[in-house]
């Protein structure tokens, strides 16, 4: 489980009006553009205050507006999915299971990136018991083979990423914002753990035809777009035996943002 959300973040989220999951599912982004940002918890408080003033609403699920998540990433023995990303292969995939901790809902998710930089995600429900292994589930195995280039026997769990998430929607429902805090990584193959301390990873999903109030808010707080993958950062921090030269600078950028050194334990 990730750490309990800090008091300052919980206090900044609490006055933001809620939006329900059924309403959230009605937010259709047909010409979706995704952007990621990196900041720290102190700056996030100011971003949330400005989001409140701009009319944003916060997803409320199971009575909570800050929800714990746990994702388990799978890869081959030779770490093909990680290395495809590291080596800048344009067409690549990631396979993970994810549980929404408060509800217990679990999914097998497959993310595919094409050579135009677009990412498409497919997912199917699985029993919670299959988070760390779904090879005995014929439906999950068939789903994996249909939507990815991998068979179940080719991949196994590499690491878990645990974090708390806040999800915001703008008044026009033309953009969604996911805000991940308290990120904790555990590598199953090396046994090492790492925390990103008070770093915050933000992902903005917007309708490419609509103006973005959040982009202006982030710019006002000097929060700039970055290219960052939680999976790749986690592997870089917890597995010194795999090629990760290209991601070292991204770790240093996170350390500068939080003014702390990050090391695996």
Residue frames relative to the residue before (quaternion, step in Angstrom):
aa qw qx qy qz dx dy dz
X 1.0000 0.0000 0.0000 0.0000 0.00 0.00 0.00
X 0.4503 -0.6623 0.5129 0.3091 3.63 -0.98 0.75
X 0.6572 -0.4974 0.3787 0.4210 3.55 -1.27 0.29
X 0.5995 -0.5288 0.4514 0.3965 3.54 -1.28 0.41
X 0.5526 -0.6182 0.4247 0.3634 3.64 -0.91 0.80
X 0.5361 -0.6285 0.4513 0.3376 3.57 -1.02 0.78
X 0.6316 -0.5609 0.3859 0.3709 3.53 -1.18 0.64
X 0.6611 0.5259 -0.3253 0.4249 3.59 0.93 -0.87
X 0.6660 0.4779 -0.3131 0.4796 3.60 1.01 -0.73
X 0.6397 0.5228 -0.3267 0.4591 3.59 0.93 -0.88
X 0.6636 0.5066 -0.3029 0.4597 3.59 0.99 -0.82
X 0.6667 0.4956 -0.3051 0.4656 3.61 1.06 -0.71
X 0.6689 0.4941 -0.3011 0.4666 3.60 1.10 -0.64
X 0.5978 0.6501 -0.3571 0.3040 3.57 0.96 -0.90
X 0.7302 0.4241 -0.2840 0.4542 3.70 0.85 -0.74
X 0.5231 0.6329 -0.4293 0.3761 3.63 1.21 -0.19
X 0.4791 -0.6872 0.4529 0.3052 3.64 -0.71 0.99
X 0.4605 -0.7131 0.4570 0.2656 3.62 -0.99 0.77
X 0.1170 -0.7167 0.6736 0.1379 3.50 -1.40 0.27
X 0.4191 -0.7271 0.4885 0.2389 3.57 -0.94 0.89
X 0.6605 -0.5114 0.3743 0.4026 3.56 -1.28 0.34
X 0.6451 0.5027 -0.3511 0.4560 3.67 0.89 -0.71
X 0.6366 0.5018 -0.3296 0.4841 3.60 1.05 -0.73
X 0.6374 0.5388 -0.3232 0.4460 3.57 0.98 -0.86
X 0.6612 0.5157 -0.3118 0.4468 3.58 0.96 -0.82
X 0.6182 0.5447 -0.3387 0.4543 3.55 1.26 -0.29
X 0.5371 0.6021 -0.4147 0.4208 3.59 1.27 -0.05
X 0.0457 -0.8224 0.5664 -0.0277 3.57 -0.25 1.28
X 0.0789 -0.7881 0.6103 0.0098 3.56 -0.69 1.13
X 0.1525 -0.8574 0.4872 0.0652 3.54 0.24 1.33
X 0.7552 0.2335 -0.1517 0.5934 3.59 1.12 -0.64
X 0.0175 0.8847 -0.4649 0.0290 3.52 0.84 1.11
X 0.0709 -0.7477 0.6597 0.0260 3.51 -1.13 0.88
X 0.1742 -0.7985 0.5719 0.0708 3.59 -0.82 1.03
X 0.0106 0.7718 -0.6356 0.0160 3.55 -1.07 0.83
X 0.2137 -0.7744 0.5826 0.1235 3.58 -1.06 0.78
X 0.1221 -0.7814 0.6110 0.0351 3.54 -1.21 0.69
X 0.2111 -0.7625 0.6004 0.1162 3.54 -1.23 0.54
X 0.1556 0.7720 -0.6062 0.1110 3.58 -0.93 0.90
X 0.4594 -0.6503 0.5132 0.3204 3.57 -1.26 -0.36
X 0.7126 -0.4922 0.2893 0.4077 3.56 -1.24 0.33
X 0.6239 0.5408 -0.3575 0.4365 3.63 0.98 -0.72
X 0.6740 0.4718 -0.2956 0.4855 3.59 0.93 -0.87
X 0.6068 0.5763 -0.3525 0.4189 3.59 1.03 -0.77
X 0.5997 0.5661 -0.3699 0.4279 3.60 0.98 -0.74
X 0.6737 0.4860 -0.2943 0.4725 3.60 0.93 -0.86
X 0.6189 0.5344 -0.3368 0.4669 3.59 1.05 -0.75
X 0.6690 0.4960 -0.3019 0.4640 3.62 0.92 -0.88
X 0.6309 0.5247 -0.3384 0.4605 3.59 1.01 -0.72
X 0.6741 0.4699 -0.2936 0.4884 3.59 0.98 -0.80
X 0.6043 0.5456 -0.3568 0.4580 3.60 1.10 -0.62
X 0.6183 0.5322 -0.3335 0.4725 3.58 1.03 -0.76
X 0.6780 0.4937 -0.2898 0.4610 3.58 0.87 -0.94
X 0.6993 0.4628 -0.2636 0.4767 3.60 1.13 -0.66
X 0.6011 -0.6250 0.3410 0.3629 3.60 1.25 0.13
X 0.3655 0.7327 -0.5000 0.2821 3.60 1.18 0.33
X 0.2336 -0.7435 0.6101 0.1430 3.54 -1.28 0.52
X 0.3334 -0.7482 0.5479 0.1699 3.57 -1.16 0.70
X 0.4925 -0.6527 0.4906 0.3010 3.56 -0.94 0.92
X 0.0984 -0.7688 0.6304 0.0435 3.54 -0.93 0.97
X 0.0552 0.7941 -0.5974 0.0972 3.58 -0.60 1.19
X 0.8299 0.0330 -0.0798 0.5513 3.56 -0.87 1.01
X 0.6902 -0.5105 0.2648 0.4392 3.56 1.10 0.79
X 0.6780 0.4700 -0.2767 0.4927 3.60 1.29 0.09
X 0.2793 -0.7562 0.5663 0.1717 3.57 -1.14 0.66
X 0.6880 0.2920 -0.2598 0.6114 3.57 1.33 0.00
X 0.0626 -0.8533 0.5163 -0.0376 3.56 -0.32 1.29
X 0.3761 -0.7196 0.5326 0.2388 3.62 -0.91 0.86
X 0.1168 -0.7724 0.6234 0.0348 3.55 -1.06 0.88
X 0.0544 -0.7576 0.6457 0.0781 3.54 -1.28 0.39
X 0.0417 -0.7896 0.6122 -0.0055 3.56 -0.77 1.08
X 0.1495 -0.7595 0.6259 0.0951 3.57 -1.08 0.75
X 0.2243 -0.7926 0.5592 0.0936 3.55 -0.64 1.18
X 0.2411 -0.7571 0.5983 0.1035 3.52 -1.06 0.91
X 0.0610 0.7766 -0.6267 0.0206 3.56 -1.22 0.51
X 0.6034 -0.5314 0.4341 0.4063 3.55 -1.31 0.11
X 0.6907 -0.4457 0.3511 0.4483 3.56 -1.30 0.13
X 0.7381 0.4056 -0.2151 0.4944 3.58 1.06 -0.79
X 0.4613 -0.7213 0.4144 0.3084 3.61 1.31 0.26
X 0.0855 0.8484 -0.5167 0.0769 3.58 0.97 0.88
X 0.6829 0.4968 -0.3125 0.4350 3.60 0.81 -0.92
X 0.6367 0.5099 -0.3178 0.4833 3.57 1.04 -0.78
X 0.7104 0.4693 -0.2711 0.4490 3.58 0.80 -0.99
X 0.5753 0.5620 -0.3850 0.4527 3.61 1.09 -0.56
X 0.6594 0.4826 -0.3028 0.4905 3.58 1.01 -0.81
X 0.6582 0.5192 -0.3102 0.4483 3.59 0.87 -0.95
X 0.7476 0.4119 -0.2125 0.4756 3.58 0.92 -0.90
X 0.5049 -0.7070 0.3792 0.3183 3.56 1.32 0.42
X 0.2669 0.7437 -0.5656 0.2361 3.56 0.97 0.71
X 0.4346 -0.7380 0.4510 0.2511 3.59 -0.63 1.10
X 0.7395 0.3156 -0.1926 0.5625 3.60 0.94 -0.88
X 0.2307 0.7803 -0.5436 0.2061 3.57 -0.46 1.19
X 0.2673 -0.7674 0.5700 0.1212 3.54 -1.31 0.32
X 0.0920 -0.7334 0.6624 0.1223 3.50 -1.39 0.26
X 0.1518 -0.7653 0.6207 0.0768 3.55 -1.12 0.76
X 0.1306 0.7919 -0.5854 0.1148 3.57 -0.83 0.97
X 0.2743 -0.6701 0.6407 0.2554 3.49 -1.39 0.16
X 0.0903 -0.8005 0.5919 0.0268 3.58 -1.10 0.65
X 0.1041 -0.7700 0.6263 0.0629 3.53 -1.09 0.80
X 0.3037 -0.6869 0.6319 0.1913 3.51 -1.12 0.84
X 0.3813 -0.8078 0.3905 0.2226 3.52 0.02 1.39
X 0.6723 0.5236 -0.3197 0.4142 3.60 0.85 -0.87
X 0.7563 0.3602 -0.2028 0.5072 3.59 1.00 -0.79
X 0.3932 -0.7210 0.4773 0.3126 3.58 1.15 -0.59
X 0.4449 0.6838 -0.4641 0.3450 3.61 1.26 0.12
X 0.0767 -0.8100 0.5814 -0.0007 3.56 -0.82 1.04
X 0.0944 -0.8040 0.5871 0.0047 3.56 -1.13 0.75
X 0.3142 -0.6451 0.6509 0.2481 3.50 -1.39 0.39
X 0.0549 -0.8252 0.5617 -0.0242 3.57 -0.66 1.13
X 0.1075 -0.7756 0.6211 0.0325 3.54 -1.06 0.86
X 0.1007 -0.7929 0.6004 0.0265 3.56 -0.70 1.12
X 0.0718 -0.7907 0.6080 0.0010 3.56 -0.82 1.06
X 0.1413 -0.7724 0.6150 0.0723 3.56 -0.92 0.95
X 0.2606 -0.7838 0.5443 0.1466 3.58 -0.83 0.98
X 0.6795 -0.5191 0.3357 0.3952 3.56 -1.29 0.11
X 0.6073 0.5014 -0.3715 0.4917 3.59 1.27 0.26
X 0.5802 -0.6221 0.3571 0.3858 3.59 1.27 0.20
X 0.5283 0.6289 -0.4070 0.3997 3.58 1.26 0.16
X 0.2040 -0.7774 0.5872 0.0958 3.54 -1.00 0.89
X 0.0804 -0.7764 0.6242 0.0325 3.55 -0.94 0.95
X 0.1580 -0.8000 0.5754 0.0628 3.55 -0.92 0.94
X 0.0977 -0.7592 0.6422 0.0416 3.54 -1.01 0.93
X 0.0541 0.8110 -0.5821 0.0241 3.59 -1.02 0.65
X 0.1083 -0.7721 0.6241 0.0507 3.52 -1.26 0.55
X 0.5266 -0.6404 0.4423 0.3420 3.63 -0.97 0.72
X 0.0320 -0.7594 0.6493 0.0261 3.55 -1.21 0.67
X 0.5894 -0.5407 0.4378 0.4106 3.61 -1.19 0.30
X 0.6064 -0.5732 0.4099 0.3684 3.56 -1.11 0.69
X 0.6239 0.5734 -0.3300 0.4159 3.59 1.07 -0.71
X 0.6846 0.4891 -0.2824 0.4608 3.62 1.23 -0.35
X 0.3097 0.7770 -0.5007 0.2227 3.60 1.23 0.23
X 0.7874 0.2962 -0.1505 0.5193 3.60 0.90 -0.90
X 0.8139 0.0075 -0.0366 0.5798 3.58 1.19 0.39
X 0.0127 -0.8262 0.5609 -0.0519 3.56 -0.58 1.19
X 0.3552 0.7876 -0.4552 0.2151 3.60 1.30 0.14
X 0.6794 0.4814 -0.2988 0.4663 3.60 1.17 -0.45
X 0.5949 0.5486 -0.3533 0.4694 3.58 1.33 0.01
X 0.3537 -0.7751 0.4743 0.2217 3.66 -0.24 1.18
X 0.6577 0.5154 -0.3284 0.4403 3.60 0.95 -0.78
X 0.6614 0.4900 -0.3079 0.4771 3.59 0.98 -0.82
X 0.6340 0.5301 -0.3263 0.4588 3.58 0.99 -0.83
X 0.6574 0.5007 -0.3063 0.4725 3.58 0.93 -0.89
X 0.6412 0.5292 -0.3243 0.4512 3.59 0.99 -0.85
X 0.6363 0.5303 -0.3221 0.4584 3.59 0.96 -0.89
X 0.7050 0.4706 -0.2752 0.4536 3.58 0.79 -0.99
X 0.6411 0.5314 -0.3225 0.4501 3.59 1.11 -0.65
X 0.8157 0.3045 -0.1181 0.4775 3.57 0.90 -0.94
X 0.7512 0.2831 -0.2131 0.5569 3.61 1.23 0.12
X 0.5555 -0.5961 0.4607 0.3518 3.55 -1.34 -0.02
X 0.6451 0.5496 -0.2919 0.4434 3.58 1.29 0.11
X 0.2947 -0.6941 0.6225 0.2096 3.49 -1.32 0.49
X 0.6649 -0.5446 0.3311 0.3895 3.56 -1.14 0.62
X 0.6840 0.4961 -0.3022 0.4413 3.59 0.98 -0.78
X 0.6042 0.5765 -0.3504 0.4241 3.61 1.28 -0.20
X 0.7846 0.3088 -0.1347 0.5205 3.58 1.14 -0.53
X 0.0426 -0.7740 0.6312 0.0261 3.55 -1.28 0.44
X 0.6640 -0.5170 0.3438 0.4166 3.64 -1.18 0.38
X 0.2162 -0.7659 0.5950 0.1125 3.57 -1.01 0.89
X 0.7984 -0.1924 0.1576 0.5483 3.58 0.71 -1.01
X 0.3533 -0.6926 0.5818 0.2385 3.50 -1.35 0.33
X 0.1386 -0.7369 0.6523 0.1104 3.52 -1.23 0.61
X 0.0726 -0.7897 0.6092 0.0015 3.54 -0.71 1.14
X 0.1476 0.7936 -0.5736 0.1393 3.59 -0.90 0.88
X 0.3970 -0.6571 0.5747 0.2834 3.52 -1.38 0.17
X 0.1405 -0.8197 0.5538 0.0416 3.59 -0.92 0.90
X 0.1397 -0.7175 0.6780 0.0768 3.49 -1.20 0.85
X 0.0965 -0.7926 0.6002 0.0468 3.60 -0.92 0.88
X 0.0986 -0.8036 0.5868 0.0099 3.57 -0.77 1.09
X 0.1323 -0.7575 0.6344 0.0795 3.55 -1.26 0.60
X 0.4156 -0.7133 0.4999 0.2619 3.58 -0.93 0.85
X 0.6952 -0.5043 0.3005 0.4148 3.64 -1.16 0.44
X 0.7036 0.4567 -0.2710 0.4722 3.60 1.01 -0.75
X 0.3510 -0.7596 0.4690 0.2827 3.59 1.33 -0.15
X 0.4495 0.6717 -0.4625 0.3644 3.55 1.01 0.89
X 0.7917 0.1588 -0.1428 0.5724 3.59 1.25 0.11
X 0.1871 -0.7406 0.6364 0.1072 3.52 -1.27 0.65
X 0.1472 -0.7805 0.6052 0.0538 3.52 -1.10 0.77
X 0.0885 -0.7726 0.6259 0.0595 3.60 -0.79 1.00
X 0.1271 -0.7919 0.5972 0.0063 3.55 -0.90 1.04
X 0.0867 -0.8255 0.5576 -0.0038 3.58 -0.45 1.24
X 0.0130 -0.7947 0.6050 -0.0479 3.56 -0.82 1.10
X 0.8004 0.3012 -0.2191 0.4698 3.58 -1.37 0.14
X 0.1871 0.8236 -0.5151 0.1461 3.59 0.94 0.87
X 0.0057 -0.7895 0.6108 -0.0604 3.54 -0.82 1.12
X 0.1397 -0.8063 0.5737 0.0351 3.58 -0.83 1.04
X 0.0452 -0.7696 0.6365 0.0254 3.56 -1.12 0.78
X 0.2237 -0.7857 0.5671 0.1052 3.56 -0.66 1.14
X 0.3690 -0.7622 0.4933 0.1989 3.58 -0.58 1.18
X 0.7012 0.4960 -0.2719 0.4341 3.58 1.05 -0.73
X 0.7617 0.3266 -0.1947 0.5247 3.61 1.07 -0.64
X 0.4215 -0.7161 0.4573 0.3168 3.58 1.22 -0.44
X 0.5613 0.6254 -0.3822 0.3845 3.61 1.26 0.01
X 0.2046 -0.7584 0.6088 0.1106 3.54 -1.29 0.58
X 0.0063 -0.7809 0.6244 0.0163 3.56 -1.23 0.50
X 0.1922 -0.7601 0.6113 0.1075 3.54 -1.16 0.70
X 0.3678 -0.7150 0.5462 0.2347 3.57 -1.12 0.65
X 0.4620 -0.7151 0.4279 0.3034 3.57 1.28 0.44
X 0.7794 -0.3111 0.2183 0.4981 3.64 -0.74 -0.97
X 0.3001 0.7299 -0.5440 0.2851 3.58 1.09 0.72
X 0.1727 -0.7707 0.6094 0.0689 3.56 -1.19 0.70
X 0.1330 -0.7722 0.6176 0.0670 3.58 -0.88 0.98
X 0.1185 -0.8000 0.5882 0.0042 3.54 -0.72 1.17
X 0.0556 -0.7771 0.6250 0.0480 3.57 -1.03 0.77
X 0.1749 -0.7860 0.5908 0.0509 3.53 -0.77 1.15
X 0.0688 -0.7719 0.6320 0.0053 3.55 -0.75 1.13
X 0.0613 0.8397 -0.5291 0.1056 3.57 -0.45 1.18
X 0.5151 -0.5653 0.5358 0.3577 3.50 -1.36 0.32
X 0.4403 -0.7467 0.4377 0.2386 3.55 -0.56 1.17
X 0.6666 0.5029 -0.3061 0.4572 3.60 1.20 -0.36
X 0.6951 0.4810 -0.2618 0.4658 3.61 1.23 -0.32
X 0.5319 -0.6088 0.4710 0.3531 3.60 -1.13 0.58
X 0.3026 -0.7717 0.5401 0.1455 3.57 -1.13 0.65
X 0.2964 -0.7527 0.5603 0.1777 3.61 -0.41 1.15
X 0.6482 0.5445 -0.3331 0.4152 3.60 0.96 -0.80
X 0.5999 0.5512 -0.3752 0.4422 3.60 1.01 -0.64
X 0.6494 0.5038 -0.3168 0.4733 3.58 1.02 -0.77
X 0.6382 0.5256 -0.3264 0.4582 3.58 0.99 -0.83
X 0.6709 0.4940 -0.3015 0.4637 3.58 0.88 -0.93
X 0.6380 0.5203 -0.3250 0.4654 3.58 1.00 -0.79
X 0.6280 0.5440 -0.3301 0.4480 3.60 1.00 -0.81
X 0.7326 0.3819 -0.2177 0.5197 3.58 1.13 -0.68
X 0.4760 -0.7106 0.4037 0.3248 3.57 1.31 0.34
X 0.3916 0.6708 -0.5104 0.3691 3.54 1.04 0.86
X 0.1331 -0.8406 0.5247 0.0201 3.55 -0.43 1.26
X 0.5892 -0.5772 0.4226 0.3756 3.59 -1.17 0.50
X 0.0506 -0.7766 0.6278 0.0169 3.55 -1.15 0.72
X 0.3301 -0.6690 0.6042 0.2800 3.54 -1.33 0.12
X 0.1991 0.7861 -0.5524 0.1932 3.54 -0.42 1.19
X 0.1375 -0.7621 0.6301 0.0568 3.55 -1.07 0.86
X 0.4494 -0.6899 0.4909 0.2849 3.58 -0.72 1.04
X 0.6411 0.5349 -0.3298 0.4407 3.60 0.95 -0.84
X 0.7075 0.4661 -0.2756 0.4542 3.58 0.80 -0.97
X 0.6255 0.5123 -0.3393 0.4808 3.59 1.03 -0.72
X 0.6523 0.5294 -0.3132 0.4428 3.59 0.94 -0.90
X 0.6622 0.4878 -0.3098 0.4770 3.59 0.90 -0.88
X 0.6294 0.5471 -0.3304 0.4420 3.59 0.94 -0.86
X 0.7131 0.4645 -0.2536 0.4599 3.57 0.95 -0.88
X 0.8088 0.3415 -0.1370 0.4588 3.58 0.99 -0.78
X 0.7607 0.2831 -0.1850 0.5541 3.61 1.23 -0.05
X 0.1745 -0.8262 0.5313 0.0685 3.55 -0.12 1.30
X 0.6268 0.5820 -0.3281 0.4010 3.57 1.24 -0.21
X 0.6698 0.4624 -0.3032 0.4956 3.57 1.26 -0.07
X 0.5907 -0.5889 0.4209 0.3565 3.57 -1.09 0.74
X 0.1679 0.8103 -0.5452 0.1341 3.60 -0.68 1.05
X 0.2014 0.8304 -0.5026 0.1313 3.61 1.20 0.44
X 0.6850 0.5145 -0.2990 0.4202 3.58 0.89 -0.93
X 0.7103 0.4632 -0.2678 0.4574 3.59 1.12 -0.53
X 0.4595 0.6930 -0.4534 0.3210 3.61 1.24 -0.14
X 0.6493 0.5214 -0.3236 0.4493 3.59 0.98 -0.81
X 0.6229 0.5317 -0.3451 0.4584 3.57 1.11 -0.62
X 0.6163 0.5199 -0.3410 0.4834 3.59 1.08 -0.68
X 0.6505 0.5122 -0.3199 0.4606 3.59 0.95 -0.84
X 0.6319 0.5286 -0.3361 0.4564 3.59 1.03 -0.73
X 0.6295 0.5129 -0.3322 0.4799 3.58 1.05 -0.74
X 0.6486 0.5216 -0.3177 0.4542 3.59 0.96 -0.87
X 0.6425 0.5076 -0.3232 0.4743 3.60 1.02 -0.75
X 0.6497 0.5396 -0.3170 0.4315 3.56 1.00 -0.84
X 0.7698 0.3228 -0.1755 0.5220 3.60 0.99 -0.81
X 0.3471 -0.7645 0.4727 0.2675 3.58 1.34 -0.14
X 0.6079 0.4922 -0.3677 0.5030 3.55 1.01 0.94
X 0.4369 -0.6526 0.5466 0.2905 3.54 -1.26 0.52
X 0.2182 -0.7695 0.5889 0.1163 3.58 -0.99 0.87
X 0.0909 0.7953 -0.5932 0.0859 3.57 -0.80 0.98
X 0.4786 -0.6568 0.5000 0.2994 3.56 -1.10 0.71
X 0.1985 -0.7599 0.6056 0.1284 3.54 -1.24 0.49
